[in-house]
Structure formats: C-alpha cells, structure tokens
Amino acid sequence: MAPPKPKSDEVSAHMRGIRTKRTGLECRVRSVLRHMQLQFRGNVTALPGTPDIVLEELQLAIFINGCFWHGCSRCFRPPKHNRKWWLNKIAANRQRDRRVARQLRRLGFSVIQIWEHDSDSRIETRLRTASRSATKCATTGRSMKR
C-alpha cells in the first residue's frame, strides 16, 4: 500500500514532523510511572509490536496511541483528502494492534492502551489499576492472561 500523493508540500512537511518516540503523551506517562516509583523500559524491540513502555517485573506492556493513527472510536475523523487510502491504513493499524496484543498476552503480558485524549488522572488510574492487578497475580502465582 504505497502512500498517496500529498495534498501539498505543507501537509507533507507536517506529516514528516510527527514523532513516534518520546512524544508529549509518552513523557506524561513516564512521569506518572516515575511518580508511582515503578521501573520501566521504553520501546522494547524484543517484544512483539515494540511496546512503548514495558514494566518487566509486572509483565505489563503499555501502548501509547495517537487517536488519529490508531482510529480512536471517540476522536477519529477521517481526512477528506485520500479518504479511502487513510481508512484502509487506519483499519490495518487497528488490526495490527489487536494481533500484537494477542501475541503479548500469549507471552504472559497484560496489555493496556493509553489514548491521546486520556487525562493525566485517567492515565494514573489506569496505571495504578493495572499495576495492582499485575502485583496480585505475581504474588499469588496466577497467570495474568486476560
């Protein structure tokens, strides 16, 4: 699926400038994890899908999703230019996200997705809930697969 011809040079320059690592949202999530005094690694290439953040001790993989790129059901609005191509692209991204999550769960990881629209308090709540759940599983010896 070759990318379509850009609408303009300005759009092309904008798309080139979009970061994939160390985004503002990723920095916010890392800050919350540090505040919670949890150890983590970033962009772990040894795992399927290269999770944005991994808490190895808790077997927790965290993906930080942009609402546009991952087709957030709440925020995604397809562009008007090259609409069909973008809809196919986003559908393929979502399919890949589901496949990667299944692979990680088979390896014993819990998987959570943090969305671009999530507030800091929502991020902290999700991380606390996931870490408590993972800690319980680790201390009781139960599998964390869900």
VMD Tcl script that builds the backbone (N, CA, C; Angstrom):
set m [mol new atoms 438]
animate dup $m
set s [atomselect $m all]
$s set {name element resname resid chain x y z} {
  {N N MET 1 A 0.855 -1.167 0.000}
  {CA C MET 1 A 0.000 0.000 0.000}
  {C C MET 1 A 0.903 1.233 0.000}
  {N N ALA 2 A 1.199 1.711 -1.145}
  {CA C ALA 2 A 2.055 2.893 -1.287}
  {C C ALA 2 A 1.287 4.133 -0.844}
  {N N PRO 3 A 1.963 5.044 -0.154}
  {CA C PRO 3 A 1.265 6.254 0.283}
  {C C PRO 3 A 0.803 7.085 -0.905}
  {N N PRO 4 A -0.311 7.777 -0.741}
  {CA C PRO 4 A -0.818 8.611 -1.831}
  {C C PRO 4 A 0.016 9.875 -1.979}
  {N N LYS 5 A -0.192 10.541 -3.085}
  {CA C LYS 5 A 0.481 11.825 -3.316}
  {C C LYS 5 A -0.055 12.828 -2.298}
  {N N PRO 6 A 0.865 13.531 -1.595}
  {CA C PRO 6 A 0.408 14.508 -0.595}
  {C C PRO 6 A -0.401 15.640 -1.217}
  {N N LYS 7 A -1.294 16.175 -0.441}
  {CA C LYS 7 A -2.143 17.269 -0.901}
  {C C LYS 7 A -1.299 18.509 -1.209}
  {N N SER 8 A -0.280 18.743 -0.367}
  {CA C SER 8 A 0.583 19.916 -0.574}
  {C C SER 8 A 1.928 19.663 0.103}
  {N N ASP 9 A 2.896 20.533 -0.194}
  {CA C ASP 9 A 4.205 20.439 0.461}
  {C C ASP 9 A 4.080 20.691 1.966}
  {N N GLU 10 A 3.158 21.567 2.354}
  {CA C GLU 10 A 2.967 21.871 3.778}
  {C C GLU 10 A 2.458 20.639 4.526}
  {N N VAL 11 A 1.515 19.929 3.935}
  {CA C VAL 11 A 0.981 18.710 4.557}
  {C C VAL 11 A 2.087 17.670 4.658}
  {N N SER 12 A 2.854 17.541 3.608}
  {CA C SER 12 A 3.957 16.582 3.601}
  {C C SER 12 A 4.973 16.910 4.701}
  {N N ALA 13 A 5.316 18.169 4.854}
  {CA C ALA 13 A 6.264 18.589 5.896}
  {C C ALA 13 A 5.685 18.316 7.282}
  {N N HIS 14 A 4.405 18.562 7.447}
  {CA C HIS 14 A 3.746 18.301 8.728}
  {C C HIS 14 A 3.812 16.811 9.081}
  {N N MET 15 A 3.502 15.959 8.124}
  {CA C MET 15 A 3.496 14.512 8.368}
  {C C MET 15 A 4.901 14.012 8.709}
  {N N ARG 16 A 5.920 14.553 8.044}
  {CA C ARG 16 A 7.305 14.158 8.340}
  {C C ARG 16 A 7.700 14.541 9.760}
  {N N GLY 17 A 7.107 15.597 10.284}
  {CA C GLY 17 A 7.471 16.100 11.605}
  {C C GLY 17 A 6.801 15.387 12.766}
  {N N ILE 18 A 5.894 14.472 12.485}
  {CA C ILE 18 A 5.190 13.774 13.559}
  {C C ILE 18 A 6.128 12.741 14.183}
  {N N ARG 19 A 6.314 12.871 15.491}
  {CA C ARG 19 A 7.232 11.991 16.206}
  {C C ARG 19 A 6.561 10.671 16.562}
  {N N THR 20 A 7.381 9.622 16.705}
  {CA C THR 20 A 6.861 8.321 17.109}
  {C C THR 20 A 7.396 7.894 18.473}
  {N N LYS 21 A 8.476 8.519 18.917}
  {CA C LYS 21 A 9.052 8.208 20.227}
  {C C LYS 21 A 9.201 9.495 21.014}
  {N N ARG 22 A 9.113 9.347 22.348}
  {CA C ARG 22 A 9.276 10.489 23.248}
  {C C ARG 22 A 8.293 11.618 22.928}
  {N N THR 23 A 7.069 11.235 22.644}
  {CA C THR 23 A 6.030 12.227 22.390}
  {C C THR 23 A 5.632 12.873 23.717}
  {N N GLY 24 A 4.875 13.939 23.667}
  {CA C GLY 24 A 4.411 14.595 24.887}
  {C C GLY 24 A 3.621 13.652 25.769}
  {N N LEU 25 A 2.731 12.876 25.150}
  {CA C LEU 25 A 1.922 11.924 25.909}
  {C C LEU 25 A 2.804 10.850 26.544}
  {N N GLU 26 A 3.776 10.354 25.794}
  {CA C GLU 26 A 4.672 9.339 26.339}
  {C C GLU 26 A 5.454 9.899 27.532}
  {N N CYS 27 A 5.886 11.136 27.449}
  {CA C CYS 27 A 6.601 11.768 28.570}
  {C C CYS 27 A 5.687 11.905 29.786}
  {N N ARG 28 A 4.409 12.219 29.556}
  {CA C ARG 28 A 3.445 12.301 30.671}
  {C C ARG 28 A 3.279 10.953 31.345}
  {N N VAL 29 A 3.160 9.887 30.554}
  {CA C VAL 29 A 3.000 8.537 31.111}
  {C C VAL 29 A 4.248 8.142 31.895}
  {N N ARG 30 A 5.417 8.411 31.345}
  {CA C ARG 30 A 6.673 8.107 32.041}
  {C C ARG 30 A 6.757 8.866 33.370}
  {N N SER 31 A 6.306 10.100 33.378}
  {CA C SER 31 A 6.321 10.903 34.602}
  {C C SER 31 A 5.424 10.278 35.674}
  {N N VAL 32 A 4.242 9.840 35.272}
  {CA C VAL 32 A 3.331 9.180 36.216}
  {C C VAL 32 A 3.967 7.902 36.757}
  {N N LEU 33 A 4.595 7.127 35.897}
  {CA C LEU 33 A 5.242 5.890 36.344}
  {C C LEU 33 A 6.380 6.177 37.322}
  {N N ARG 34 A 7.165 7.205 37.052}
  {CA C ARG 34 A 8.241 7.582 37.983}
  {C C ARG 34 A 7.651 8.019 39.317}
  {N N HIS 35 A 6.575 8.783 39.269}
  {CA C HIS 35 A 5.898 9.230 40.493}
  {C C HIS 35 A 5.399 8.023 41.301}
  {N N MET 36 A 4.951 6.986 40.600}
  {CA C MET 36 A 4.490 5.756 41.254}
  {C C MET 36 A 5.667 4.864 41.669}
  {N N GLN 37 A 6.880 5.294 41.354}
  {CA C GLN 37 A 8.111 4.577 41.675}
  {C C GLN 37 A 8.135 3.179 41.055}
  {N N LEU 38 A 7.700 3.113 39.801}
  {CA C LEU 38 A 7.725 1.852 39.059}
  {C C LEU 38 A 8.869 1.892 38.056}
  {N N GLN 39 A 9.587 0.787 37.959}
  {CA C GLN 39 A 10.674 0.699 36.989}
  {C C GLN 39 A 10.105 0.247 35.648}
  {N N PHE 40 A 10.621 0.846 34.583}
  {CA C PHE 40 A 10.117 0.516 33.254}
  {C C PHE 40 A 11.220 0.672 32.230}
  {N N ARG 41 A 10.979 0.080 31.070}
  {CA C ARG 41 A 11.846 0.254 29.907}
  {C C ARG 41 A 10.981 0.785 28.777}
  {N N GLY 42 A 11.603 1.541 27.893}
  {CA C GLY 42 A 10.866 2.108 26.772}
  {C C GLY 42 A 11.218 1.446 25.459}
  {N N ASN 43 A 10.246 1.369 24.576}
  {CA C ASN 43 A 10.417 0.866 23.213}
  {C C ASN 43 A 11.210 -0.438 23.174}
  {N N VAL 44 A 10.624 -1.477 23.744}
  {CA C VAL 44 A 11.288 -2.773 23.870}
  {C C VAL 44 A 11.131 -3.549 22.561}
  {N N THR 45 A 12.182 -3.529 21.756}
  {CA C THR 45 A 12.124 -4.140 20.421}
  {C C THR 45 A 12.095 -5.666 20.468}
  {N N ALA 46 A 12.463 -6.261 21.601}
  {CA C ALA 46 A 12.474 -7.724 21.703}
  {C C ALA 46 A 11.065 -8.304 21.831}
  {N N LEU 47 A 10.075 -7.464 22.074}
  {CA C LEU 47 A 8.695 -7.930 22.222}
  {C C LEU 47 A 7.886 -7.599 20.977}
  {N N PRO 48 A 6.861 -8.398 20.694}
  {CA C PRO 48 A 6.012 -8.113 19.533}
  {C C PRO 48 A 5.430 -6.704 19.611}
  {N N GLY 49 A 5.480 -5.985 18.508}
  {CA C GLY 49 A 4.878 -4.668 18.419}
  {C C GLY 49 A 5.694 -3.549 19.038}
  {N N THR 50 A 6.857 -3.860 19.609}
  {CA C THR 50 A 7.710 -2.867 20.271}
  {C C THR 50 A 6.874 -1.957 21.184}
  {N N PRO 51 A 6.404 -2.492 22.318}
  {CA C PRO 51 A 5.595 -1.672 23.227}
  {C C PRO 51 A 6.323 -0.376 23.602}
  {N N ASP 52 A 5.555 0.702 23.771}
  {CA C ASP 52 A 6.134 1.993 24.116}
  {C C ASP 52 A 6.799 1.946 25.492}
  {N N ILE 53 A 6.161 1.241 26.423}
  {CA C ILE 53 A 6.688 1.107 27.779}
  {C C ILE 53 A 6.401 -0.311 28.264}
  {N N VAL 54 A 7.390 -0.905 28.939}
  {CA C VAL 54 A 7.219 -2.248 29.496}
  {C C VAL 54 A 7.648 -2.231 30.961}
  {N N LEU 55 A 6.784 -2.756 31.812}
  {CA C LEU 55 A 7.117 -2.978 33.213}
  {C C LEU 55 A 7.384 -4.467 33.335}
  {N N GLU 56 A 8.648 -4.845 33.184}
  {CA C GLU 56 A 9.014 -6.254 33.101}
  {C C GLU 56 A 8.624 -7.018 34.352}
  {N N GLU 57 A 8.866 -6.417 35.514}
  {CA C GLU 57 A 8.583 -7.076 36.782}
  {C C GLU 57 A 7.104 -7.445 36.904}
  {N N LEU 58 A 6.249 -6.611 36.333}
  {CA C LEU 58 A 4.809 -6.838 36.396}
  {C C LEU 58 A 4.261 -7.490 35.126}
  {N N GLN 59 A 5.125 -7.741 34.149}
  {CA C GLN 59 A 4.698 -8.316 32.870}
  {C C GLN 59 A 3.567 -7.480 32.260}
  {N N LEU 60 A 3.800 -6.171 32.186}
  {CA C LEU 60 A 2.810 -5.234 31.691}
  {C C LEU 60 A 3.382 -4.469 30.501}
  {N N ALA 61 A 2.675 -4.521 29.374}
  {CA C ALA 61 A 3.075 -3.792 28.164}
  {C C ALA 61 A 2.090 -2.644 27.956}
  {N N ILE 62 A 2.638 -1.459 27.722}
  {CA C ILE 62 A 1.814 -0.267 27.560}
  {C C ILE 62 A 2.041 0.306 26.165}
  {N N PHE 63 A 0.941 0.523 25.459}
  {CA C PHE 63 A 0.995 1.170 24.164}
  {C C PHE 63 A 0.350 2.545 24.300}
  {N N ILE 64 A 1.008 3.548 23.763}
  {CA C ILE 64 A 0.519 4.920 23.834}
  {C C ILE 64 A 0.061 5.296 22.429}
  {N N ASN 65 A -1.249 5.412 22.272}
  {CA C ASN 65 A -1.845 5.549 20.947}
  {C C ASN 65 A -2.319 6.954 20.640}
  {N N GLY 66 A -1.932 7.433 19.478}
  {CA C GLY 66 A -2.500 8.663 18.956}
  {C C GLY 66 A -3.892 8.363 18.424}
  {N N CYS 67 A -4.845 9.231 18.721}
  {CA C CYS 67 A -6.235 8.980 18.333}
  {C C CYS 67 A -6.402 8.846 16.819}
  {N N PHE 68 A -5.671 9.645 16.042}
  {CA C PHE 68 A -5.792 9.547 14.587}
  {C C PHE 68 A -5.186 8.247 14.082}
  {N N TRP 69 A -3.930 7.967 14.451}
  {CA C TRP 69 A -3.182 6.851 13.869}
  {C C TRP 69 A -3.747 5.488 14.236}
  {N N HIS 70 A -4.450 5.405 15.368}
  {CA C HIS 70 A -4.974 4.109 15.801}
  {C C HIS 70 A -6.498 4.059 15.744}
  {N N GLY 71 A -7.106 5.060 15.136}
  {CA C GLY 71 A -8.546 5.033 14.865}
  {C C GLY 71 A -9.403 5.033 16.115}
  {N N CYS 72 A -9.110 5.924 17.047}
  {CA C CYS 72 A -9.895 6.028 18.287}
  {C C CYS 72 A -11.382 6.173 17.951}
  {N N SER 73 A -12.201 5.331 18.574}
  {CA C SER 73 A -13.634 5.375 18.289}
  {C C SER 73 A -14.270 6.677 18.780}
  {N N ARG 74 A -13.616 7.342 19.698}
  {CA C ARG 74 A -14.148 8.592 20.252}
  {C C ARG 74 A -13.723 9.814 19.428}
  {N N CYS 75 A -12.495 9.819 18.913}
  {CA C CYS 75 A -11.930 11.040 18.327}
  {C C CYS 75 A -11.655 10.984 16.823}
  {N N PHE 76 A -11.490 9.805 16.270}
  {CA C PHE 76 A -11.020 9.695 14.881}
  {C C PHE 76 A -12.010 10.294 13.891}
  {N N ARG 77 A -11.492 11.164 13.057}
  {CA C ARG 77 A -12.237 11.727 11.937}
  {C C ARG 77 A -11.374 11.541 10.700}
  {N N PRO 78 A -11.842 10.777 9.726}
  {CA C PRO 78 A -11.005 10.540 8.548}
  {C C PRO 78 A -10.810 11.829 7.742}
  {N N PRO 79 A -9.625 11.985 7.179}
  {CA C PRO 79 A -9.381 13.177 6.365}
  {C C PRO 79 A -10.208 13.136 5.084}
  {N N LYS 80 A -10.442 14.284 4.518}
  {CA C LYS 80 A -11.213 14.357 3.270}
  {C C LYS 80 A -10.359 13.995 2.068}
  {N N HIS 81 A -9.069 14.348 2.126}
  {CA C HIS 81 A -8.163 14.070 1.021}
  {C C HIS 81 A -7.640 12.637 1.152}
  {N N ASN 82 A -7.696 11.856 0.085}
  {CA C ASN 82 A -7.246 10.451 0.076}
  {C C ASN 82 A -7.967 9.617 1.134}
  {N N ARG 83 A -9.236 9.878 1.301}
  {CA C ARG 83 A -10.045 9.257 2.357}
  {C C ARG 83 A -9.981 7.725 2.339}
  {N N LYS 84 A -10.166 7.128 1.167}
  {CA C LYS 84 A -10.177 5.658 1.081}
  {C C LYS 84 A -8.837 5.085 1.533}
  {N N TRP 85 A -7.737 5.687 1.094}
  {CA C TRP 85 A -6.412 5.204 1.486}
  {C C TRP 85 A -6.236 5.283 2.997}
  {N N TRP 86 A -6.633 6.422 3.595}
  {CA C TRP 86 A -6.475 6.592 5.040}
  {C C TRP 86 A -7.355 5.614 5.819}
  {N N LEU 87 A -8.566 5.383 5.359}
  {CA C LEU 87 A -9.431 4.426 6.059}
  {C C LEU 87 A -8.817 3.025 6.038}
  {N N ASN 88 A -8.245 2.630 4.905}
  {CA C ASN 88 A -7.564 1.332 4.821}
  {C C ASN 88 A -6.343 1.297 5.733}
  {N N LYS 89 A -5.583 2.380 5.744}
  {CA C LYS 89 A -4.373 2.473 6.574}
  {C C LYS 89 A -4.715 2.338 8.057}
  {N N ILE 90 A -5.719 3.072 8.514}
  {CA C ILE 90 A -6.105 3.041 9.928}
  {C C ILE 90 A -6.692 1.680 10.290}
  {N N ALA 91 A -7.470 1.082 9.399}
  {CA C ALA 91 A -8.016 -0.260 9.658}
  {C C ALA 91 A -6.885 -1.277 9.809}
  {N N ALA 92 A -5.856 -1.168 8.969}
  {CA C ALA 92 A -4.701 -2.070 9.071}
  {C C ALA 92 A -3.954 -1.834 10.386}
  {N N ASN 93 A -3.822 -0.592 10.809}
  {CA C ASN 93 A -3.178 -0.288 12.092}
  {C C ASN 93 A -3.940 -0.926 13.252}
  {N N ARG 94 A -5.261 -0.812 13.225}
  {CA C ARG 94 A -6.091 -1.376 14.298}
  {C C ARG 94 A -5.995 -2.901 14.312}
  {N N GLN 95 A -5.992 -3.494 13.137}
  {CA C GLN 95 A -5.863 -4.955 13.044}
  {C C GLN 95 A -4.507 -5.393 13.609}
  {N N ARG 96 A -3.452 -4.667 13.257}
  {CA C ARG 96 A -2.113 -4.968 13.781}
  {C C ARG 96 A -2.088 -4.822 15.301}
  {N N ASP 97 A -2.722 -3.778 15.836}
  {CA C ASP 97 A -2.767 -3.564 17.286}
  {C C ASP 97 A -3.406 -4.760 17.994}
  {N N ARG 98 A -4.500 -5.281 17.443}
  {CA C ARG 98 A -5.176 -6.439 18.051}
  {C C ARG 98 A -4.293 -7.686 17.982}
  {N N ARG 99 A -3.636 -7.881 16.847}
  {CA C ARG 99 A -2.750 -9.047 16.679}
  {C C ARG 99 A -1.584 -8.995 17.676}
  {N N VAL 100 A -0.968 -7.847 17.810}
  {CA C VAL 100 A 0.165 -7.685 18.729}
  {C C VAL 100 A -0.275 -7.917 20.176}
  {N N ALA 101 A -1.438 -7.388 20.555}
  {CA C ALA 101 A -1.946 -7.583 21.921}
  {C C ALA 101 A -2.155 -9.072 22.203}
  {N N ARG 102 A -2.699 -9.811 21.233}
  {CA C ARG 102 A -2.877 -11.268 21.407}
  {C C ARG 102 A -1.535 -11.955 21.602}
  {N N GLN 103 A -0.540 -11.582 20.793}
  {CA C GLN 103 A 0.793 -12.186 20.905}
  {C C GLN 103 A 1.395 -11.925 22.283}
  {N N LEU 104 A 1.270 -10.713 22.763}
  {CA C LEU 104 A 1.831 -10.373 24.070}
  {C C LEU 104 A 1.101 -11.115 25.191}
  {N N ARG 105 A -0.207 -11.230 25.077}
  {CA C ARG 105 A -0.963 -11.970 26.105}
  {C C ARG 105 A -0.551 -13.441 26.129}
  {N N ARG 106 A -0.294 -14.006 24.951}
  {CA C ARG 106 A 0.191 -15.398 24.906}
  {C C ARG 106 A 1.540 -15.540 25.607}
  {N N LEU 107 A 2.323 -14.475 25.633}
  {CA C LEU 107 A 3.622 -14.484 26.308}
  {C C LEU 107 A 3.493 -14.184 27.804}
  {N N GLY 108 A 2.256 -13.971 28.275}
  {CA C GLY 108 A 2.026 -13.735 29.694}
  {C C GLY 108 A 1.952 -12.272 30.107}
  {N N PHE 109 A 1.927 -11.370 29.145}
  {CA C PHE 109 A 1.857 -9.949 29.461}
  {C C PHE 109 A 0.412 -9.475 29.517}
  {N N SER 110 A 0.159 -8.535 30.398}
  {CA C SER 110 A -1.077 -7.764 30.344}
  {C C SER 110 A -0.788 -6.600 29.405}
  {N N VAL 111 A -1.787 -6.165 28.686}
  {CA C VAL 111 A -1.604 -5.087 27.706}
  {C C VAL 111 A -2.615 -3.996 27.991}
  {N N ILE 112 A -2.125 -2.762 28.101}
  {CA C ILE 112 A -3.053 -1.636 28.206}
  {C C ILE 112 A -2.692 -0.611 27.142}
  {N N GLN 113 A -3.715 0.107 26.723}
  {CA C GLN 113 A -3.530 1.171 25.744}
  {C C GLN 113 A -3.920 2.488 26.391}
  {N N ILE 114 A -3.021 3.438 26.291}
  {CA C ILE 114 A -3.285 4.794 26.754}
  {C C ILE 114 A -3.561 5.607 25.499}
  {N N TRP 115 A -4.654 6.378 25.525}
  {CA C TRP 115 A -5.043 7.154 24.356}
  {C C TRP 115 A -4.641 8.610 24.506}
  {N N GLU 116 A -4.406 9.229 23.388}
  {CA C GLU 116 A -4.013 10.628 23.316}
  {C C GLU 116 A -4.986 11.532 24.081}
  {N N HIS 117 A -6.265 11.193 24.081}
  {CA C HIS 117 A -7.267 12.038 24.727}
  {C C HIS 117 A -7.372 11.801 26.233}
  {N N ASP 118 A -6.683 10.782 26.773}
  {CA C ASP 118 A -6.767 10.475 28.202}
  {C C ASP 118 A -6.149 11.599 29.038}
  {N N SER 119 A -6.836 11.961 30.102}
  {CA C SER 119 A -6.319 12.976 31.022}
  {C C SER 119 A -5.238 12.352 31.903}
  {N N ASP 120 A -4.455 13.195 32.566}
  {CA C ASP 120 A -3.421 12.692 33.465}
  {C C ASP 120 A -4.027 11.844 34.581}
  {N N SER 121 A -5.175 12.254 35.111}
  {CA C SER 121 A -5.790 11.476 36.190}
  {C C SER 121 A -6.279 10.120 35.675}
  {N N ARG 122 A -6.799 10.092 34.462}
  {CA C ARG 122 A -7.228 8.807 33.873}
  {C C ARG 122 A -6.019 7.903 33.637}
  {N N ILE 123 A -4.926 8.483 33.150}
  {CA C ILE 123 A -3.704 7.706 32.928}
  {C C ILE 123 A -3.233 7.108 34.247}
  {N N GLU 124 A -3.183 7.921 35.288}
  {CA C GLU 124 A -2.720 7.430 36.589}
  {C C GLU 124 A -3.639 6.331 37.118}
  {N N THR 125 A -4.934 6.502 36.996}
  {CA C THR 125 A -5.889 5.486 37.451}
  {C C THR 125 A -5.680 4.173 36.701}
  {N N ARG 126 A -5.540 4.246 35.381}
  {CA C ARG 126 A -5.347 3.030 34.585}
  {C C ARG 126 A -4.052 2.323 34.957}
  {N N LEU 127 A -2.976 3.103 35.165}
  {CA C LEU 127 A -1.686 2.505 35.520}
  {C C LEU 127 A -1.723 1.900 36.924}
  {N N ARG 128 A -2.370 2.571 37.870}
  {CA C ARG 128 A -2.480 2.027 39.234}
  {C C ARG 128 A -3.288 0.730 39.229}
  {N N THR 129 A -4.401 0.728 38.525}
  {CA C THR 129 A -5.239 -0.469 38.448}
  {C C THR 129 A -4.471 -1.622 37.814}
  {N N ALA 130 A -3.796 -1.353 36.712}
  {CA C ALA 130 A -3.040 -2.406 36.017}
  {C C ALA 130 A -1.887 -2.914 36.874}
  {N N SER 131 A -1.193 -2.025 37.568}
  {CA C SER 131 A -0.052 -2.462 38.376}
  {C C SER 131 A -0.521 -3.246 39.601}
  {N N ARG 132 A -1.646 -2.836 40.212}
  {CA C ARG 132 A -2.187 -3.605 41.347}
  {C C ARG 132 A -2.609 -4.988 40.902}
  {N N SER 133 A -3.282 -5.052 39.767}
  {CA C SER 133 A -3.734 -6.339 39.238}
  {C C SER 133 A -2.546 -7.240 38.932}
  {N N ALA 134 A -1.521 -6.681 38.318}
  {CA C ALA 134 A -0.331 -7.457 37.975}
  {C C ALA 134 A 0.410 -7.901 39.228}
  {N N THR 135 A 0.468 -7.048 40.258}
  {CA C THR 135 A 1.143 -7.399 41.503}
  {C C THR 135 A 0.419 -8.550 42.186}
  {N N LYS 136 A -0.919 -8.526 42.210}
  {CA C LYS 136 A -1.693 -9.614 42.812}
  {C C LYS 136 A -1.396 -10.924 42.109}
  {N N CYS 137 A -1.369 -10.882 40.777}
  {CA C CYS 137 A -1.099 -12.099 40.010}
  {C C CYS 137 A 0.309 -12.608 40.290}
  {N N ALA 138 A 1.267 -11.705 40.421}
  {CA C ALA 138 A 2.643 -12.099 40.665}
  {C C ALA 138 A 2.794 -12.725 42.044}
  {N N THR 139 A 2.086 -12.214 43.058}
  {CA C THR 139 A 2.244 -12.742 44.410}
  {C C THR 139 A 1.468 -14.035 44.601}
  {N N THR 140 A 0.377 -14.241 43.863}
  {CA C THR 140 A -0.394 -15.475 44.016}
  {C C THR 140 A 0.042 -16.552 43.033}
  {N N GLY 141 A 0.855 -16.157 42.067}
  {CA C GLY 141 A 1.339 -17.127 41.081}
  {C C GLY 141 A 0.337 -17.410 39.969}
  {N N ARG 142 A -0.770 -16.678 39.949}
  {CA C ARG 142 A -1.756 -16.892 38.897}
  {C C ARG 142 A -1.294 -16.252 37.611}
  {N N SER 143 A -1.774 -16.775 36.516}
  {CA C SER 143 A -1.469 -16.204 35.206}
  {C C SER 143 A -2.180 -14.879 35.058}
  {N N MET 144 A -1.537 -13.936 34.367}
  {CA C MET 144 A -2.143 -12.621 34.151}
  {C C MET 144 A -2.872 -12.551 32.826}
  {N N LYS 145 A -2.938 -13.607 32.088}
  {CA C LYS 145 A -3.615 -13.552 30.784}
  {C C LYS 145 A -5.071 -13.223 30.973}
  {N N ARG 146 A -5.564 -12.343 30.090}
  {CA C ARG 146 A -6.980 -11.963 30.147}
  {C C ARG 146 A -7.594 -12.129 28.802}
}
mol reanalyze $m
mol bondsrecalc $m
mol representation Tube
mol addrep $m
